[in-house]
Amino acid sequence: MKTRRIVKDVCGALIEKDGKFLVARRKLNDSFGGLWEFPGGGLEPGEGKKQCLEREIKEELGLDIKVLRLIRVFGDEIPGLKINVFLFRCGIKKGIPRPLDCLDVRWVSLEQLKRLKLAQADRKVLSWLLERSKGGDKSKTKG
């Protein structure tokens, strides 16, 4: 008998400022607890991706953001779960990042990002960012 697999759509925000990326550390009691990630979260029923990101970033970090464009979709699978991560380039309209619904928040360079313990899907985003930084992926928007 096949195990039923849940498919979950999540939205992530790629927020970059002065060559650094905004990342958040998940609460210890969350799934993937204690790991670092690009901030964002799961879509609520009837919610659009832009609204999801605006809500999640406000709840987690206290920021008002502008969702600029979809950059890429990353897929990830663990037993019983398939996750589609819709990564959007975003900018900060108002606020200073604060860890409201996460353990910590930081601005990190690509080098620093390589040393953080990232959630599995976020490691794929890091690999893509590293490839782009070497000029290996010229696509600006791909999805």
C-alpha positions as a printed Julia matrix, in Angstrom:
143×3 Matrix{Float64}:
  0.0    0.0     0.0
  1.35   3.41   -0.99
  1.83   6.07    1.66
 -0.18   9.18    0.95
  1.94  12.21    0.22
  0.94  15.71    1.26
  1.79  18.55   -1.11
  2.36  21.92    0.52
  2.92  25.27   -1.2
  5.03  27.79    0.68
  6.29  31.25   -0.23
  9.75  32.54    0.61
 11.1   36.07    0.55
 14.53  36.83   -0.86
 15.31  40.19    0.71
 18.75  41.54   -0.12
 20.37  44.72    1.13
 23.98  45.83    0.67
 25.0   42.36   -0.53
 23.44  40.6     2.46
 20.36  38.4     2.7
 17.73  38.41    5.42
 17.32  35.02    7.12
 15.35  33.83   10.13
 15.88  30.96   12.55
 12.87  28.71   13.1
 11.46  28.21   16.6
 12.67  25.0    18.22
  9.16  23.48   18.4
  8.44  24.15   14.69
  9.03  21.59   11.98
 12.72  21.92   11.04
 13.11  23.68   14.42
 16.29  25.66   15.03
 17.27  25.72   11.37
 17.78  28.91    9.37
 15.6   29.82    6.4
 14.67  32.57    4.03
 11.58  34.0     5.76
  8.1   33.12    4.61
  5.52  30.44    5.2
  2.6   28.41    4.03
 -0.37  29.61    2.06
 -3.67  29.84    3.92
 -6.84  28.62    2.13
 -7.97  31.21   -0.43
 -4.84  33.32    0.01
 -2.69  34.53   -2.89
  1.08  34.14   -2.82
  1.72  37.88   -2.51
 -0.74  38.18    0.38
  0.82  35.12    2.04
  4.29  36.66    1.99
  3.11  40.06    3.19
  1.24  38.4     6.11
  4.02  35.97    7.03
  6.81  38.58    7.01
  4.68  40.97    9.09
  3.9   38.21   11.63
  7.43  36.77   11.81
  9.61  39.87   11.44
  7.39  42.95   11.86
  8.17  44.22    8.36
  5.98  45.73    5.68
  7.34  44.39    2.4
  6.77  44.87   -1.3
  6.65  41.61   -3.24
  8.46  42.39   -6.48
  8.53  39.23   -8.59
  8.67  35.45   -8.59
 12.28  34.39   -9.01
 12.04  30.63   -9.08
 10.16  27.62   -7.72
 12.12  25.05   -5.72
 10.82  21.59   -4.98
 11.71  19.52   -1.97
 10.56  16.12   -0.73
 10.77  14.25    2.51
  8.86  11.05    3.28
  5.15  11.81    3.07
  5.6   15.47    2.14
  6.34  17.38   -1.07
  7.02  21.1    -0.67
  6.87  23.67   -3.47
  8.77  26.8    -2.45
  7.81  29.89   -4.45
 10.74  32.28   -3.96
  9.98  35.96   -4.51
 12.32  38.92   -4.6
 11.02  41.39   -2.04
 11.92  44.8    -0.7
 11.31  46.37    2.69
  8.76  49.2     2.67
  8.79  49.84    6.4
 10.29  48.46    9.58
 13.4   46.9    11.04
 13.53  43.09   11.15
 12.73  41.72   14.62
 12.31  38.07   15.67
  8.6   38.18   16.53
  7.64  34.62   15.53
 11.09  33.07   15.14
 14.2   32.62   17.31
 16.5   35.06   15.55
 16.87  37.15   12.43
 20.1   38.21   10.68
 21.51  39.88    7.61
 24.16  37.53    6.21
 26.52  37.42    3.24
 26.66  34.39    0.93
 29.81  33.25    2.76
 28.06  33.48    6.13
 24.98  31.76    4.69
 27.14  28.77    3.74
 28.04  28.28    7.42
 24.48  28.37    8.78
 22.44  25.2     9.34
 19.75  25.74    6.73
 16.5   23.88    6.23
 16.72  21.44    3.32
 14.71  23.53    0.84
 16.74  26.62    1.78
 19.98  24.78    0.99
 18.66  24.48   -2.57
 18.1   28.25   -2.65
 21.66  28.77   -1.35
 23.07  26.48   -4.07
 21.17  28.45   -6.68
 22.43  31.78   -5.26
 26.01  30.5    -5.26
 25.66  29.3    -8.86
 24.27  32.68   -9.9
 27.07  34.51   -8.09
 29.56  32.55  -10.21
 27.65  33.5   -13.36
 26.36  29.98  -13.97
 22.68  30.9   -14.1
 21.87  34.0   -16.09
 18.1   33.74  -15.58
 16.58  36.62  -13.67
 13.15  35.11  -13.42
 12.57  31.45  -13.77
  9.71  29.47  -12.48
